[in-house]
Amino acid sequence: MSWGYKILLVYIAFVGLILFLVLKASFQKDDLVINDYYAQELKYQERINEKQRTNALSAELQYAFKDGRLVISFPKDFSGQTITGNVVLYCPSDEQKDMKQHFTLQDNLLTLNIPANYKGLFELHISWLWDGKQYYYEEKLFL
């Protein structure tokens, strides 16, 4: 085989590799964390204030994973009070596994049913309203 054919073979292999990489990249998922990230960034100081209010409570939120359920226990500060809010179980690797639920509580326990195929890293985001003040809690957890 002459050197001309070898150069042609290397060139064809290089072009084939580039085309393969372009095709592979075009089928890659590119989920955004949130679609309106700029508007959320402008409200971030409010989120910091909500976290500070949560940290000022008498105790932290407690959570446990039992029998396919995530049980979240609010501090005693809210005993006998009505709490309304939202809980989000966010999966950074797959948008289809995100769970969002609105809740209203009288007692301090919130229970989420977790499907059996939900394994891996998740972020727990809880925001709630009590006594006219907004609170926020977030934690990374591994299911």
CYANA upper distance limits for C-alpha pairs under 8 A (distance plus 0.5 A):
  1 MET  CA      5 TYR  CA      7.02
  1 MET  CA      6 LYS  CA      7.71
  2 SER  CA      6 LYS  CA      7.19
  3 TRP  CA      7 ILE  CA      6.76
  4 GLY  CA      8 LEU  CA      6.80
  5 TYR  CA      9 LEU  CA      6.54
  6 LYS  CA     10 VAL  CA      6.71
  7 ILE  CA     11 TYR  CA      6.62
  8 LEU  CA     12 ILE  CA      6.64
  9 LEU  CA     13 ALA  CA      6.66
 10 VAL  CA     14 PHE  CA      6.61
 11 TYR  CA     15 VAL  CA      6.73
 12 ILE  CA     16 GLY  CA      6.57
 13 ALA  CA     17 LEU  CA      6.64
 14 PHE  CA     18 ILE  CA      6.78
 15 VAL  CA     19 LEU  CA      6.69
 16 GLY  CA     20 PHE  CA      6.63
 17 LEU  CA     21 LEU  CA      6.73
 18 ILE  CA     22 VAL  CA      6.70
 19 LEU  CA     23 LEU  CA      6.68
 20 PHE  CA     24 LYS  CA      6.62
 21 LEU  CA     25 ALA  CA      6.54
 22 VAL  CA     26 SER  CA      6.69
 23 LEU  CA     27 PHE  CA      7.20
 24 LYS  CA     28 GLN  CA      7.22
 31 ASP  CA     94 ASP  CA      8.34
 31 ASP  CA     95 GLU  CA      7.46
 33 VAL  CA     37 TYR  CA      8.41
 33 VAL  CA     92 PRO  CA      7.78
 36 ASP  CA     40 GLN  CA      6.94
 37 TYR  CA     41 GLU  CA      6.55
 38 TYR  CA     42 LEU  CA      7.01
 39 ALA  CA     43 LYS  CA      7.28
 40 GLN  CA     44 TYR  CA      6.91
 43 LYS  CA     47 ARG  CA      7.35
 44 TYR  CA     48 ILE  CA      6.87
 45 GLN  CA     49 ASN  CA      6.85
 46 GLU  CA     50 GLU  CA      6.77
 47 ARG  CA     51 LYS  CA      6.75
 47 ARG  CA    136 TYR  CA      7.54
 48 ILE  CA     52 GLN  CA      6.79
 49 ASN  CA     53 ARG  CA      6.82
 50 GLU  CA     54 THR  CA      6.81
 50 GLU  CA    134 GLN  CA      6.38
 50 GLU  CA    135 TYR  CA      5.05
 50 GLU  CA    136 TYR  CA      5.67
 51 LYS  CA     55 ASN  CA      6.68
 51 LYS  CA    135 TYR  CA      6.87
 51 LYS  CA    136 TYR  CA      5.67
 51 LYS  CA    137 TYR  CA      6.78
 52 GLN  CA     56 ALA  CA      6.74
 53 ARG  CA     57 LEU  CA      7.35
 53 ARG  CA    135 TYR  CA      6.70
 53 ARG  CA    136 TYR  CA      8.47
 54 THR  CA     60 GLU  CA      8.23
 54 THR  CA    135 TYR  CA      6.13
 54 THR  CA    136 TYR  CA      6.77
 54 THR  CA    137 TYR  CA      7.32
 55 ASN  CA     60 GLU  CA      7.64
 57 LEU  CA     75 PRO  CA      7.92
 57 LEU  CA     77 ASP  CA      7.59
 58 SER  CA     75 PRO  CA      7.43
 58 SER  CA     76 LYS  CA      8.07
 58 SER  CA     77 ASP  CA      7.30
 59 ALA  CA     75 PRO  CA      6.00
 59 ALA  CA     76 LYS  CA      8.12
 60 GLU  CA     74 PHE  CA      8.01
 60 GLU  CA     75 PRO  CA      6.81
 61 LEU  CA     72 ILE  CA      7.54
 61 LEU  CA     73 SER  CA      6.30
 61 LEU  CA     74 PHE  CA      5.50
 61 LEU  CA     75 PRO  CA      6.42
 61 LEU  CA    137 TYR  CA      8.45
 62 GLN  CA     72 ILE  CA      6.27
 62 GLN  CA     73 SER  CA      5.52
 62 GLN  CA     74 PHE  CA      7.17
 62 GLN  CA     75 PRO  CA      8.46
 63 TYR  CA     70 LEU  CA      7.37
 63 TYR  CA     71 VAL  CA      5.99
 63 TYR  CA     72 ILE  CA      4.82
 63 TYR  CA     73 SER  CA      6.52
 64 ALA  CA     70 LEU  CA      6.30
 64 ALA  CA     71 VAL  CA      5.83
 64 ALA  CA     72 ILE  CA      7.18
 65 PHE  CA     69 ARG  CA      6.19
 65 PHE  CA     70 LEU  CA      5.04
 65 PHE  CA     71 VAL  CA      6.78
 65 PHE  CA    143 LEU  CA      8.34
 66 LYS  CA     70 LEU  CA      6.84
 66 LYS  CA     71 VAL  CA      7.76
 68 GLY  CA    113 ASN  CA      6.72
 68 GLY  CA    114 ILE  CA      5.89
 68 GLY  CA    115 PRO  CA      7.34
 68 GLY  CA    116 ALA  CA      7.26
 69 ARG  CA    111 THR  CA      6.98
 69 ARG  CA    112 LEU  CA      5.95
 69 ARG  CA    113 ASN  CA      5.00
 69 ARG  CA    114 ILE  CA      5.84
 70 LEU  CA    111 THR  CA      6.17
 70 LEU  CA    112 LEU  CA      5.53
 70 LEU  CA    113 ASN  CA      6.94
 70 LEU  CA    114 ILE  CA      7.28
 71 VAL  CA    109 LEU  CA      7.29
 71 VAL  CA    110 LEU  CA      6.26
 71 VAL  CA    111 THR  CA      5.05
 71 VAL  CA    112 LEU  CA      7.00
 72 ILE  CA    109 LEU  CA      6.19
 72 ILE  CA    110 LEU  CA      5.50
 72 ILE  CA    111 THR  CA      6.77
 73 SER  CA    108 ASN  CA      6.06
 73 SER  CA    109 LEU  CA      5.19
 73 SER  CA    110 LEU  CA      6.94
 74 PHE  CA     78 PHE  CA      7.53
 74 PHE  CA    108 ASN  CA      5.45
 74 PHE  CA    109 LEU  CA      6.92
 75 PRO  CA     79 SER  CA      8.16
 75 PRO  CA    108 ASN  CA      7.57
 76 LYS  CA    108 ASN  CA      7.90
 78 PHE  CA     82 THR  CA      8.12
 78 PHE  CA     83 ILE  CA      8.03
 78 PHE  CA    107 ASP  CA      8.46
 78 PHE  CA    108 ASN  CA      7.30
 79 SER  CA    106 GLN  CA      8.06
 79 SER  CA    107 ASP  CA      6.73
 79 SER  CA    108 ASN  CA      6.73
 80 GLY  CA    106 GLN  CA      6.30
 80 GLY  CA    107 ASP  CA      6.56
 81 GLN  CA    105 LEU  CA      8.36
 81 GLN  CA    106 GLN  CA      6.15
 81 GLN  CA    107 ASP  CA      7.87
 82 THR  CA    104 THR  CA      7.33
 82 THR  CA    105 LEU  CA      6.03
 82 THR  CA    106 GLN  CA      5.29
 82 THR  CA    107 ASP  CA      8.32
 82 THR  CA    130 TRP  CA      7.68
 83 ILE  CA    103 PHE  CA      8.44
 83 ILE  CA    104 THR  CA      6.02
 83 ILE  CA    105 LEU  CA      5.60
 83 ILE  CA    106 GLN  CA      7.11
 83 ILE  CA    128 TRP  CA      7.09
 83 ILE  CA    129 LEU  CA      6.57
 83 ILE  CA    130 TRP  CA      6.05
 84 THR  CA    102 HIS  CA      8.14
 84 THR  CA    103 PHE  CA      6.14
 84 THR  CA    104 THR  CA      4.81
 84 THR  CA    105 LEU  CA      6.96
 84 THR  CA    128 TRP  CA      5.99
 84 THR  CA    129 LEU  CA      6.02
 84 THR  CA    130 TRP  CA      7.65
 85 GLY  CA    102 HIS  CA      6.33
 85 GLY  CA    103 PHE  CA      5.97
 85 GLY  CA    104 THR  CA      7.10
 85 GLY  CA    126 ILE  CA      7.89
 85 GLY  CA    127 SER  CA      6.01
 85 GLY  CA    128 TRP  CA      4.33
 85 GLY  CA    129 LEU  CA      6.44
 86 ASN  CA    100 LYS  CA      7.65
 86 ASN  CA    101 GLN  CA      6.20
 86 ASN  CA    102 HIS  CA      4.89
 86 ASN  CA    103 PHE  CA      6.46
 86 ASN  CA    126 ILE  CA      6.38
 86 ASN  CA    127 SER  CA      5.96
 86 ASN  CA    128 TRP  CA      6.79
 87 VAL  CA    100 LYS  CA      6.36
 87 VAL  CA    101 GLN  CA      5.88
 87 VAL  CA    102 HIS  CA      6.89
 87 VAL  CA    103 PHE  CA      8.06
 87 VAL  CA    124 LEU  CA      7.81
 87 VAL  CA    125 HIS  CA      6.24
 87 VAL  CA    126 ILE  CA      4.93
 87 VAL  CA    127 SER  CA      6.99
 88 VAL  CA     98 ASP  CA      7.71
 88 VAL  CA     99 MET  CA      6.06
 88 VAL  CA    100 LYS  CA      4.99
 88 VAL  CA    101 GLN  CA      7.00
 88 VAL  CA    123 GLU  CA      8.40
 88 VAL  CA    124 LEU  CA      6.42
 88 VAL  CA    125 HIS  CA      5.54
 88 VAL  CA    126 ILE  CA      6.85
 89 LEU  CA     98 ASP  CA      6.16
 89 LEU  CA     99 MET  CA      5.47
 89 LEU  CA    100 LYS  CA      6.99
 89 LEU  CA    122 PHE  CA      6.90
 89 LEU  CA    123 GLU  CA      6.22
 89 LEU  CA    124 LEU  CA      5.31
 89 LEU  CA    125 HIS  CA      6.92
 90 TYR  CA     95 GLU  CA      8.25
 90 TYR  CA     97 LYS  CA      7.86
 90 TYR  CA     98 ASP  CA      5.27
 90 TYR  CA     99 MET  CA      7.06
 90 TYR  CA    122 PHE  CA      5.99
 90 TYR  CA    123 GLU  CA      5.47
 90 TYR  CA    124 LEU  CA      6.87
 90 TYR  CA    125 HIS  CA      8.01
 91 CYS  CA     95 GLU  CA      6.82
 91 CYS  CA     97 LYS  CA      6.49
 91 CYS  CA     98 ASP  CA      6.03
 91 CYS  CA    121 LEU  CA      7.16
 91 CYS  CA    122 PHE  CA      5.20
 91 CYS  CA    123 GLU  CA      6.95
 92 PRO  CA    121 LEU  CA      8.05
 92 PRO  CA    122 PHE  CA      7.28
 92 PRO  CA    123 GLU  CA      8.30
 94 ASP  CA     98 ASP  CA      7.95
 97 LYS  CA    118 TYR  CA      7.70
105 LEU  CA    109 LEU  CA      8.05
105 LEU  CA    110 LEU  CA      7.90
114 ILE  CA    118 TYR  CA      7.34
118 TYR  CA    143 LEU  CA      7.45
119 LYS  CA    142 PHE  CA      7.90
119 LYS  CA    143 LEU  CA      5.57
120 GLY  CA    142 PHE  CA      5.93
120 GLY  CA    143 LEU  CA      5.87
121 LEU  CA    140 LYS  CA      7.66
121 LEU  CA    141 LEU  CA      6.46
121 LEU  CA    142 PHE  CA      5.07
121 LEU  CA    143 LEU  CA      7.02
122 PHE  CA    140 LYS  CA      6.38
122 PHE  CA    141 LEU  CA      5.89
122 PHE  CA    142 PHE  CA      6.55
122 PHE  CA    143 LEU  CA      7.80
123 GLU  CA    138 GLU  CA      7.43
123 GLU  CA    139 GLU  CA      6.22
123 GLU  CA    140 LYS  CA      4.87
123 GLU  CA    141 LEU  CA      6.47
124 LEU  CA    137 TYR  CA      8.38
124 LEU  CA    138 GLU  CA      5.86
124 LEU  CA    139 GLU  CA      5.70
124 LEU  CA    140 LYS  CA      6.62
124 LEU  CA    141 LEU  CA      7.58
125 HIS  CA    136 TYR  CA      7.92
125 HIS  CA    137 TYR  CA      6.36
125 HIS  CA    138 GLU  CA      4.96
125 HIS  CA    139 GLU  CA      7.30
126 ILE  CA    136 TYR  CA      6.18
126 ILE  CA    137 TYR  CA      5.63
126 ILE  CA    138 GLU  CA      6.77
127 SER  CA    134 GLN  CA      7.61
127 SER  CA    135 TYR  CA      6.04
127 SER  CA    136 TYR  CA      4.84
127 SER  CA    137 TYR  CA      6.90
128 TRP  CA    134 GLN  CA      6.33
128 TRP  CA    135 TYR  CA      5.81
128 TRP  CA    136 TYR  CA      7.05
129 LEU  CA    133 LYS  CA      6.10
129 LEU  CA    134 GLN  CA      5.09
129 LEU  CA    135 TYR  CA      6.71
130 TRP  CA    134 GLN  CA      7.09
130 TRP  CA    135 TYR  CA      8.28
